[in-house]
Amino acid sequence: MTQFKSLTFLALCLIGTFVWAEVPSSFKNQQDAWEAHQKLKQQTPYKGISWRNVGPVIQGGRAVDVIRPADQPHVVYVGYASGGVWKSENNGNTFRPLTDHLSSQIVGSLAIDPNDSNVLWLGTGENNSSRSSYGGMGVFKSTDAGESWTHMGLGDTDRIGRILVDPENSDHVYVAALGKLYSKGGQRGLYRSKDGGQTWETLIEGNDWTGFIDVAKAKNGVFYASSWDRSRRAWNFVEGGNGSAVYRSKDGGKTWQKLTNGLPQGEYTGRIGLTVSASQPNSLYISVDNQTPLPETEWDLGDSAVTVKRLRHMDKESFLLQDEKAIESFLRGNNFPPDLKAKKVIEQVKNDEITPQSLVDQIKDGNDNLFNVDIKSLEIYRSDDAGDSFYRTHEQDLQQVVFSYGYYFGQVKVDPQDVNTVYATGVPFIKSTDGGKTWAGAWDSGVHADIQAIWINPDHSNHIMIGNDGGVDESFDGGQTWKKVDKQPVGQFYTIAVDMAEPYHIYGGLQDNGTLKGSSANIFTNSRYQGSDWERIFGGDGMHVNVDDDDKLTYVGFQFGNSFRLGSAAPKKITPPTYVGEESLRKNWNTPVMMSTHNKDILYFAGQKVYRSMNKGDDWTQISSDLTESENRGDVPFATATSLSESPLKFGLLWVGTDDGLVWVTEDGGNQWKKVSKQLPKGKWVSRIIASPHKEKRAWLALNNYRNDDIQPYLYKTENLGKNWKKMAKGLPNETINVVKEDPTNENIVYVGTDKGIYVSTNQGEQWQMLGDQLPTVPVHDLIVHPRENELVLGTHGRSVFVADVKPLQALTDDIKEADLHVMSVEKFKEKGGWDSRPFPWSYTDDSDDEMPVYIWAKQGGDAEIEIQNKDGSVYFNQAIKLTSGLNQWTWDYKVDEAKAITAEQAMNTKAVDNTDEVVCACEAADNATGDEKVVEENEKTLNNAKIPYAESKRLGHPPYIEPGDYKLVIKQGDASHETEFVVE
């Protein structure tokens, strides 16, 4: 008993200081979280908030798998990394989503039953293992060509490399399961079901960090599978290990043999892809991401005499022999301070003030670890004896196909009709026609880089489709020429910004697809995109965006803090430089860059230190010391700032959050900084720190423990500049939080974006509801409320941008919520062009999306009726509707009931004649000319300003759109009713 009390006391102490053990989330945790998500979706009082997808589509997105059924040549299925599964039934002209509301639409692998094309298999969890890859929730199956899905188990596999349906027995399904990326354990290995997914058995078990990435079957009945040993932390990625290998089974999967003859083995063996020849079943190809370091004699030192690699090993004497122009070019190309010239550097080296290596130390950059690492990299091996022996097919160096990040590709496919024609993926798409001896590019300038998937038509092998970071491309001549397949709104946004144009533009930084800008008036619906294209304004992996409307400037950037200013002149790099002898600037993948709300000339930039510019980024001043504490270092930049916020209420009040879990605040523009994270959980990545637009001392904080495979929501609020933090996640499902923001108009409203959607509180975080019920299951990475239009703009990481009108949410008062029925005010509007025109009778479809939303608050759900009346109470339109408890949205297409409108019009005309008689009589004693004018003017008013009467419009075949005039909208439910007036001009 005493021991129990002690443990209880200890637990309470731990809770009181916000300390939790690092326990990766299990499938059971995810399942419980999904049930809570579904419950909030069903119960939300804000179903009336609807979302419109505004694109973009021009960029496509990371297509990780492409498949087509053999007996339906017009059907295409595409799986996107975090955008779900899409289907085309017209040979790729248009697509529609199939998995919008599945518990996970993170795609790892797709498969079609070769004996029944209505049966699809989906393995969730992206297997590419990059920093932006998400885990999934196991295996799903559809028996109706993707219209509905059933979970079939293997929930703790987290990431699935391949699903194989045995062509000889559709009940036999093989799954290569990779397992979690950031933590040990879970379900890792090669699995098989003999009953169509009802139960699973382990054929080869993985270990703590090793799972399986690929599986294939030859026509001779031999199975092959490949394992991958990898582990990632926030600061380091180990791309390979001793567990990476190739296995073979000759007895239908009962026993498996590890194949080693001629293949790389050991700690540097990375991702392995495999493909079996259909024309020669004993032949197979293996692609290996070989991380073995190259000897110095084989290093690629670059074309210039002064490069990073050359400087690393250059002595003083060799440096002093270099051409001054080459040194100057190196300094300018690597963002050294403008006042540091080659002459000065030469003098410093000559006087032993610095070494050539000092220059290298100043420019450490995350991109260096991606592109400037000398390893063996991609290798292709072949066996012609069913795996008994392998040989490397090529002398040719393939290092620049995948560089150092072969973990991102790993696909190899042999032509089903020609054993010597084989394709492999990387940054480019490459092809060999001589059995792998020589390789050449098989893409063109229109194909996006980073190829993720290959499909080859088994009957016409020159017909190829590839998935890449820009969507899907198709070739009919073996890769000589390509056409882009219809793109979908599957952009993976990191950040969102808006301007004040009319209609306003939306800006955002995207994974793989740079920085884009597009109109908020665009819309994607019914598998079609309507509106103007977005435009790409900058490249790389797009990150933070800041828009200066006054000076027509846009600040953009790409990965690892490469920041630029865009305007009328050429783009100018504005990343703060560091000086020789100083610690190099560590910059996060998504480095925070912020424009001041108090003065748009002022910018802030945060690496491990914070910098401020007073002149649009031309010059920078360091305003903090190193705000990180972690000593963890690896091949991924770490101990960096991840979030930066300025109070819009007080200049100089700044907040900073870091990837090692620290939060800092300064009230004096950086002269003094206070660490205010002592009460918070230790070591958890700050996904967002945001200053309140309503209270100076208030801030909201979201921590993100995704990089420990933990899905818990960590949300806090302070009212006293971080002296105390209050936990605010109660009521939210277990979903990792990416962003939190207060509404700029209504202080009580707070928005939270998670890895599964969007939530809102209307009482400062005390209670949470889902915002709308139609948003796909997709990560929300950023959000902003447009200050003029009061529209909430979401940047999703997988489904591009969604927009919702939140004015009705902002207008909800306690009095409205207490009312039985309330219809929100309807703004006046003008009749639209074309309303008084006959439609073209041969239009192929009605593309009209012209609708007006009407928002209705109902205390109770049930049957109700809506009426459109004129000012005299004559009914022009009525409709029975069903209301749910809470905020409802009814959309009206501006059309009236033609028969009712004609009846109302006749009544008005009769009244108008009576009024005219009265006016004429009243005018007999006045000047006749003046009286006639008054009669005409009054007559026009009483005819409700109709240009063409409804009866005449009917005869002419005009659609029955409402005519200009004064109206009211009436909602009735039982004994309750409410109305609002509106004007049509």
N, C-alpha and C positions, 0 to 999 in steps of 0.2 A: 504493500500500500504506500509506503514511504517513497519507494522508487517511482511509482506511478505519479505521485504528486510532483516529484522532482522533474520528471520528464515533461509533465504538463506545464510546469512553470517555465522550463527551458523553451518549450515550443511557443509559449506566449511571448517570451522575450524575443525569440527569433522573429515572430510575426510583427511585433512592435517595432523592430528595427528593419523591417522589409527585407529579410534574408530568406531566399529560397534555394533549395538544392537544384543542381543542374540535372534535370531528368528529362530526356527527350520524350516528346509526345508519342504515344502509341496510337495504333489504329482505333482502339477503344476510345481514347481521348478525342480523336478526330470525329468519330461517329457520334459521340455525345455532343460535341460541338456543332455538328451538322444538324442534329435533332433540335438543338437550341436555336440555331439559325432558321430552320423551317418553322419553328413555333413563332419566332418573332415576325417572320414573313406573313404567316397566317393572321396574326393578331395585330399587326400594325394599324394604327388609326390613320396612316398617311398613304393609303393605297391610291389616293387621288393625285399624288405627285407622280407624273409620268416622265419617262426619260426618252429623249430623242438622240439617236446616234448621228453625229455630224461628220463622221469620217475621222481622219483621212483614210483614203484607200490607195492613194498613188504609190505608197511605199510598200504595200504588202506587209509581211511579217515573217517570223521564223517558222517556216514550214518544215516540220521534223519527220513527216511521213506522207507518202502519196501512194494510193493503191487504186486499182480498177478491177471490177469483176470481169472475168473472161467472157461471160455470156451476155454482158450488157455494155457494149463498147462506148455508149454515150454517157455512162456514169463515171464520175470521178469523186473520190473521197480524199480530203486533205486534212491532216492533223497539224494544228499549230501549237507551238510550245506552251503558251498560256492562253490561247484563243479558242480552244476547243476543236471539235470535228465539224467540217463543212462538207456539203454534198452538192454536186452539180448533176443534173439530169439532162443537160443539153450540151454535153461535150466541153464543159468548162466555160460556157458563155456567161452563166450566172451561177452563184452558189447561195445556199442557205445554211444557217447553223443548225446542228442536231443536238448539241449538248449544253445549251444555255443554262439550264437549271439543274444540271447534274451536280452531285456533291464535289466533283473535281472535273474540270475541263483542262487539266494540265496533261498534255499528250506525250507519251513515250513511244508507243508503237500501236499500229493498226494492222488488222489481218482480216481477210475475207475467207470464209469457208469455201474451199475450191469445189465442193459438191453442192453447195446451196448458197447462192449469192445474197440471199436475204439475211444470212447470219454473219454478223460483224463482231469482231473482238477489239476491245480498247484496253490497252495497258496504260495506266495513268502514271504520271511522274516523269518529268523530262530527264532523259539519261545523259544529256550533254555535259552535265556537271560544271557548268559555268557559274559565275557569281550571281547571275540573274535567273538561274534554273530553279523551278519549284518542284517539290515532291507531290505525290498523288495519293490515291486511296485504293490501290489495288486494281483488280481486273473487272471490266464490265462487258456484258454481252447483249447484243440486240438480235432478235429473230425477225424483225420487220424492216430491215434495211435502214436502221438508224432512227426510226421514229420513236422508239422507246428503248430503255436500257435497264438491265438488271445487274446488280452487283454480284460477282461470282467468287469473291474471296481474295486471298493473298493481300489483305489490307495492309500488312506491315512490310510489304516489299518496297514501298515508298517511291521507287523509280524503276521502270521496266524498260529493258533494252530491246527485247524482241518477243513477239508472239508468233508461234508456228502452229497451224492446223494441219494435221497429217492428211495428205491427199487420199490416203488409202483407208482412213477411218476418221470421220469428222468428230467423233467423240474424244479422240486423242488430241489433246492440246498441250503444247509445250510453252513454257514461259521462262525466259532468261531474266531473272530479277536481280537488280543491282544493289538495292538497299539504300539506306540513308546516306547522305553526303557528308554531314557534319558530325555524325556520332556513330558509335559502334553498334553492332547487333542488329536486331530486327530479322526480317526474312530475306536472306541472301542465298542465291543458289539457282540451280536449274530445277524447275518443277514440271510435273506432268499430271494432267487429269485424264482419266479413262472414261469419264461419264459426262462429258460436255461441260465441265466446270463445276459439277456438284461437289466433288472432293478433289484434293490434290495430294500428291506424294512428292517427296524430295528425291531427285535423282542424283544430284551432286550438291553437297552442302558447301556454302561459302564459309568464310571466317569473319572475324570482327570487322575487317575493312574490305573484304573481297566478295564481290557478287558476280553475276553473269550478265553479259552485255549482248551476246548474239547466239543464235541457234539456227541450224539449217539441216535439211535432209536431202541426200542424193537420191537419184532415181534407182540406184542399186540397193536402197534401204539403209545405207549407212548414215548415222547422225553425227553431226559435229557441233560443238559448242565452245564458246570462248568466255573466259573469266577476266575480270579486271579488278586489280588491287589499287584502290585510290582513296585518299582522304583529304578533306578540305577543312581548314579553319579560317577564321576571319582574316588572319595575317599570312596564311601559307596554304599552298595546294601541292600535295604530293601526288603527281600524275600517274605514278606506276609503282610496282612492287613485285615481290617474289610470287604473289598469288596470281598474277596475270599469266594465262596459259591457254592452250587449245586442247580440247578433249574429243575423243571419238568413241562411238558405240556401234558395234556390228551386230548386236543382238536385240535391236528394238528398244534400247535404253535401259536394259537390265544392268549391264556393267559398262564402265567407262574407263578408257585408257588415256593418260596424259601423253600428248605428242610433243616430242622434244627434238627429234632428229632434224637439224638444220634451222631450227627456230631460235630467236633470241630468248634468253631466260634471265631471271635475276631482278634486282631491285629497280632497274631502269626500264623494265618492260611495262608499257602503258596500255592504252586501249587497243583492242584487237577486233577487227572486223573480218568476216569470212563470207565467201560465196562459192557455191558448188556449180559446176558446169552441167547444164541439162543435156548437152550434146555428147559429152564424154564424162560419165558419172564418176570416174576415178580421179578426175582433175578438180582441184579447188585452188582458190587464191586466198591468201591471208594478208590483210593490211595491219601493220604494227606501228604504233606511235612509240618509237624507240627514243627514250630520254637519255641514253648514254652520252656523256660529254665527249666532244671531239678533242683530240690532241691539238695542241697549239699550232702545229704545222698545218692543220686543216681548217683553221679558223678563217671565216670571211671577215677581213679587216676593213672592208669598205673601199670605195673607189678613190676617195680623197686621201691625201697624205696625212691629214689630221682628222682623225675620227675618234670616237669614244673608245673603241677597241684598241686602236693603236696607242692612244695615250695611256691606257691602263698599264702598258708594259714599256713605255718609252722613257729612256733615261735623259738626263739633263743635256748631254752632248748632242744626242739625236734631235731633241726638241729645238735646240738653238740652230740646227741646220735647216729647219723648216722655213718655207717661204712665208713672209709676213702676210701676204694676201690670203694664204690658206688658213692661217691662224685667225685672221680677222673674219673670214667666212664662217669658221667654226664658232666663234664667239657670237656673231649675229644670229646664226641659225639655231643657237641653243639658249636664247633668251638671257644672255648675260647683260648686266646693266649697260646702258648706252655709253656711259662715260668710261667703261673699261675697254681700252683699245689694245690692239695686238702689240704695239710698241711697249706699252706699260707691262703687259704680261711677259714679254720677252725679257724686259729688264728685271722683273721680279724673279723669274726663273734663274737668270744669270747671277743674281745676287743671293740666291738660295733662300729667298723669302717665301717662295712657294715651289711646289714640284709640279710636273705635268699631271700627276695624279690628282692634284688639288682641283684642277678644272673638271675632272670626271666626277669627283665627289659632289660638286655643286649642282650637277644636272641629273641626279638620280630621278628616274621617272618610271611610273608603272608600265608605260608602253615599252620601256627598255626590256622588261622581263618577258614581254610578249614577242618582240620582234628581233631582239639582238642577243639571243642566247644560242651558243654554238653546241648543238646536239645532233645526233644522227637523224632524228625526226622521222618522217614518213618512210617506211620501207614496205615493199610488196614481195611476198613469198608465194611460191607455187609448189604444188605437189601433183604428180601424175600417177601416184600409186596409192591413192586413197589415204594419204597422210602418213605412210610409212617413212617418207623422207620429204624434206622441203629444200628449196634453194631460193636464194634471193634472185629475182628476175632481172635486175638492172644494175648497171654500174653508174648510171646517171644519178646525180644528186637531186633528191626531191625535197630538200629542206625547206625551200620557199613555197611549198604547197601548203603545209600546215604550220610552218614556223615552229614555235615552242608549244603551241596549244592544239596538239593533235587530239586532245580529249574532246574537242568541240565537233569532231567530224566522224571518222571511223567507219565510213561506208565504202564498200567495194562490191562491184557487181560485174559478173561475166555475161557476155552476150549469150542468150539461150540457144543460138544457132551456130555460134562460132567460138570455140574454146580459146582462141588467141586474141579475141577482142574483149577488152576489160576496161572498166571505168573506176575511178576513185575520186573521192570528195576531199575538198580542202578549201582554202580561200578561192582558188580556181577549181573548175571541173576539168579533170584530165582523163586522157584516153590512150590506150595502147592497142595497136592492131597486130603486134608481133609477139604476143604472149607475155607482155610486160617488160621486154628488153628496152624499148624506148617509149617515151611518153611525150604527149603534146597537149596543149590546151584544147578543150572541146567546148568552148563557150565563146560569146562575143560581147561587145560593149554594152548590150542591153540586158545582160544577165547579171543579177546582183551577186556580189561576192558572198562567200561562206556557204558552201553547198552542204545540205543536211540530209538529203534523201534522194534516192534514185528508183524510178520504176521503168522497166523495159517491157515493151509489148512482146509477149512470148511468141506471137505469130508473125510479127513484122518488127524485127529487132532494131531497125533504124528509127522506129518510133519510140522516143524517150521522153519522160517527164522528170524534172528535178525539182526538189524543194530547197529553198535557200532563205537567207535572211530577208529577202524581198518578195517572198511568195513562191509562186510556181511558174516554171517555164516549160515549154514543149518544143521538141524538135522532131522532124520527120525525115531527117537525113543524117542520123547518127551523130548529131552535135555540131554540124557545120553551121546551121542557121537555127535561130530560135524565135519563138513568139511568146509574148507574155500572156499567161492565162489570166482571166478575169480576177481582179484583186478584191480582197475583202477588208473591212475595217478591223484589222487585227494588230494595229500598232501597239508597241510596248512603250508607253510613256513613262518617263521619270518625273517630269515637271510640267507645269501649266502656267501660262500667263495670258493676259488679255490687254487689248488697247481700247481706245475710246472712239474708234470709227463707228459709222452707222451703215449697215450692221457692224458690230464689233468683230475684230479678228481674234482668233485663238492661236496661241503659240505654244510649242512644246518641244522638249528634248526627248528623243526616242532611242531605245536600244537598237543598234545596228543601222539606224536610218536618219541620223543627223537631227537638225532642228527644222521643224515645219511650221508653216503659217497658213491659216485658212479661215474662211468666213463662218461665223456662227449660224448663218442662215442655211447652211448645207444640211442635208438629211439623207441617211441611208435607211431604206425601208423596203420590205417585200423583195429582198435580194437585189435591189437596184439603188444606185447612188444618184441623187438628184442635187444639182448645184454645181458651183464652180470648183475646179480642182484646188487642192491645197498646193502650196509651192514649197520647195526645199530651199531654205535660206542659208544653211550651213551643213557641214558634213560631220563625219566621225560618229561616235555614239553621243547623241545629243544630251546635254545636261541642263543646267540652270539657264533661264531666260529672264531678262528684265527689259521692259519696254519704256522708253522715254518718248511720250507723244509730243511733248513740246519741241524737242530738238530733232524729232524723227530719227531717233537712234534706237538700236536694239543691241543688247549685250547677250552674247551666246557663248557656248563653250562645248568642248568635247571632253572625253574621259581624262581623268587625272589632272583636272585644273587648268586645261588649256583654254584660256578665256580670250574672247575677241569682241571688238566693238564694230558694229556694222552701221553704215550710214551712206551718205552720198559718195564718200571716198572709198578707196579699197579697204577691205577688212584689216583692222590693226590688232595685233596681239597685245593684250594688256595684262597678262599674267605677271604678278609681282616677281621681280628678279631677286636673287640672293647673291651676296658678294663672296668672292673667294676668301676662304678662311672661316666663313660662317657655316653653321649647320645647314645642310640642304633642306629645302622646303618639302615636307611630306604632304602629298595631296591625295585626298580620297578619290575613289572612282567617280563619285558624284560630288565634286567639291562645291561647298556653298559659296555663292556669289550673290550679293544683294545690293540693290539700289535704294538709297535712303528715301523714305517718304517725306522727309522734311526739306530735302534739297536734292534734285535729280542729278546734280553734278557729282554728288558724293556716292562712292561705291565702297563696299566692304568685301573682303576676300578672306577665307579662312582655310589654312592648312593645319599644321599643328600650332601655328600662331595666327593672329588676326592682323590684317592690314587694312588701311583706309586710304582712299584716294579722294582728293578734293577737286580733281579736274578730269573726271570721266575716265579714269584709268591711266592717264599719261604718266603720273607719278604716284608712288605709294609710300606710306609711312607705317612702320610696324607699331601696333598699339597694344600688343600683349606679348608675354613670354610664351614658352611652350605650355599649352593648356592640357596636355595629355600626360599620363603617368606610366602606361604600360610599357614594359621592356620587350614584349613579344615582337619579333621581327621574322620575316620570311620573304617569299617572292611576291607578296601582295602588300601594297602600301598599307600601313596600320599605324595606330596612335595618331589619328587625324581628326579634324573637326568634321562633323556630318550635318550639323544644322546650325543656322545662324538667324537671329531675329532682332529687329529693332522696334522699340516701342513707337507707335505712331503718335503717342501722347506726350513723349518727352525725348528731345534730341539727346543722344549720348547714352540712353538706356539700352544696353545691348545684352543679348543672351547668346550663349554658345553651348552646344552639346557635342560630345565626342563619341567615337566608336568604342572607346574603352570605358564608357558609362559615366563620364563626368559631365556636370552642368556648371556653368560659370555665368556670372552676371556682373556688369559694370554699370554704374550710374553716372559716370563722368567721362564718357567717351573713350574709355580704355586706360585711364591713368591708374585706376585701382580695380582689380578683379577679385571677386569673392567666389570661392568654390562652394556650391550650395547643394551638393549631391550626397552628403553624408547619410541622410535618412533613406536613400533610395537603394534598390537592389544593386549589387556590385557587378560591374563588368558587362552591363547590357547596353548594346548599341543604341544611341539616341537617334531615333528615326525622325523626331520633330520636337523642337522647342519653339513655342510661338507666343509672342507678347499679345496681351489682350488689347483690342481696339477700344475697350470701354473703361477699364480700370488700370491705372498706371502700374500698380504693384502686382497685378495678376498675370500669370502665365500658365500655359498648358504644356504638358510634357508627355510624349509617347516614347516608350522604350520598345525595342524590337529584338527578340531573342531567336529569330529565325536561324541565325548562324550557329545555334546550338540545337537545332531541330526542336525547338520549343515553341508551341503555338499560343501560349498564354497571352492575353492582352495586358499590357502594363501601361496604365494611364493615370496621370496625376495632375493636380492643380495646386498652385500656390496663390495666396492672396497677400503675401508679405515678402515678395522678392526672394523666395526660396528658403526663408527661415524654416518654414514648415511646408510639407507636402501632404495632400490628402489623396488617397486612392479613389479613383473615379470610374473604374472599369466594372463595377457591380451592375449586372443586368446585360452586359455584352457577352456574346458567346466567345468561346476560346478561339479567337482568330487574331493573328499577329496584326498589330496596328502600325500603319505606315504614315498617317497624317491625321492631325487634329487642328481644327480652326473654329473660332467663334464667328458667328454671323456678324457682318459689319453694321447691320441695321437694328437687329433685335438682340440685345445682350443675353437673353435667356437661351438663345439657340446656339448649339454647339454641334459641329459635324465631325464624324470620325470615319476615316477610310481604312479598311482592313484588307487582308489577303483574300477575302470572300465577298466584299461589297461595301455598302455605305449605310451608316447609322446616324441618327439625330437625337438630340435631347432638347426639349423645350423648357427645361428648368435647370440649366447650368450643370448638367451632368448627373443629376440625382436619379433620373430614369432614362432609359434608352429604348428607341424603337427603330425598326428598319425604315429607311426613307424610300417609300414606294415598294412595289413588290415585283417589278418586271426587269430590274437590272440583271444581266447575266452574272453567273458566279465567276467573278473576275477580281484580281487584285486592283485596288484603288490606291495609286501611289501619290497623287497630288490633287488638290481641289482649290477653287477660288470662286468667290461670289462676285459677279460683275457689279461694280459700284453704281452703275446707272440703270441697268436692266434688271437687276436683282435676279439673275439666273445663276444657278450653281453649275459650275463647269468641273467635270471629273476627268482627270487624266488616268486612264486605266492601263495596266500593264498586260495587254493582251487583246483588248477590244476597242482600241482607239479612244475617242472622246465622246462622252455623254453630257447632255445639257438638260437641266430641268428648271422650270419657273418656280421659284420659292417665295414669290410675293404672297400667295395665300398662306403659306406657313408663317411668314413674318407678320401677317395681319391677324393671326389667331390670338385672340385675347381670352382671358378667363371668362368674360361674359359670353363670348361666342361659343366657347366650349360647353357652357352651362345651358345654352339654348337648345330647344328640341330640334330646331331646324334653322339654318342660316345659309343664304346664298350670297357669295361674295360679290362685290360691285363689279359691273361689267364696263370696261372702258369704251368710250365712243369710238366708232370706226367709220371708215369711208367705204362706199360701195366699190367693189373691185372692177378693174378693167375686164371687159368680156362678159359681164353679167347680163348685159342687154344685147347679146349676140347669139345667133343660132350656132350650136356646136356642129362641127364637121361630122357628117353622118358615118364616115368610114374610118374614124379613128380606131386604131387597133386596141386601145385600152383607155380607160379614164385615169389619167395621171394626177388628177386633182388631189392635193393634200391640204386644200384650203379649209381649215376648220378652226373654230373658236372654242377654246376651253372655258368651261364654266365650273367654278368650284363651289361645292355644297358641303356644309358641315351638318352631319346628322348624329344626334345623340344615340339613336337606335337605328339598326338596319331594318330594311323592309321595303314594301312596294311604295312607290311615289309617282307623282305626275308632274311634268314640266309643261308650262304654257308660255307662248310668246303672244303678248297682247299689245294692241295699240293703246294710246292714252285714254281711249273711251272704254276700254275693257273688251273690245272685240277680239276674238281668238284667231290668230293667224296660223298657229302651229301648236300641237300638243303631242306628248309622247309619254307612255308609261315606262318607268325605269325602276331599277332596283338599287337601293342605297345600302351601303355597309356602314357600320358604326364608325364614325370618324370623318376624315376629309375625303370627299368623292370628287371625281372629275367627270363631267358630262361634256362631250364634244358635239358641237353644232356646226353643220356645213353651210350655214347662212341661208338655207332654203326653208320656205314655208310650205304649208299644205295648200296646194293650189285652189282647191274647192273652198276651203275656209277663207283664204285670202280674197277670193272673188266675192264671196258673200259679205265679208267685212267691208270691202271696197264699195259694193253697192249700197250698203247701209251708210257709209260715209258720204257717198255722192248724193243720196237722198237728203242727208243732213246739210250737205253743202248747198243744195238748191234752196232748202228752207232758209239757211243763213243768208244766202244771196238775196232772197226776197226781203228779208228783214233789213239787210244793209241798204238795198235800193230805196226802201221806204224811208229809212232814216236819212237818206241822202237827198231826198226830194227838196228839202228846205235849204240845202247847201248848194254850192257851186256844182253844176252837173259834171263838168270835166273832172274835177277833183273826186266827185263821187264815183265816177266810172273807174278811175284808177284804184280807189279803195276797194271796189267790188272785185276787180281782177286780183288784187293782192290778197284779199281775204279768201277768195275762191281757191287760189293756189295753195294757201296754207291748209285749208280744210281737205284738199285732195291729197294730203300727206306727201306733197312734193314728188309724187310719182311721175317719172318721165314718160313711161308707157304704162297704162293701166294693166292690172294682172290679167284681165280677160283678153286684152289685146296681145299681151306677152304669150298667153297660152296659144292663141291663134297663130302667132308667128313661130312658135316652137322654142321660145326662150326658156331656159331653166328657171324655175320659180324662186329666184333669189329675192331676199327681202329688199324692199324699196326704202329710200331715205325717209326718215321721220323719227318721231318720238315713240318709244316702246317701253314695255316693262317685261321682265322675266319673272314668272311666278312658279314657285315650287310648293307642292302640297303633299303632305304625308299624314294620313289620318285626319285628326283635328288640327294639326299644326300646318302653318303655311308661312312663307316669307317671300318677299319680292324685292327686286332692285330695278331701277330705271336705267335705260341706256338710249343712246342716240346713234342713228345711222345718218351719216352726212352724204 
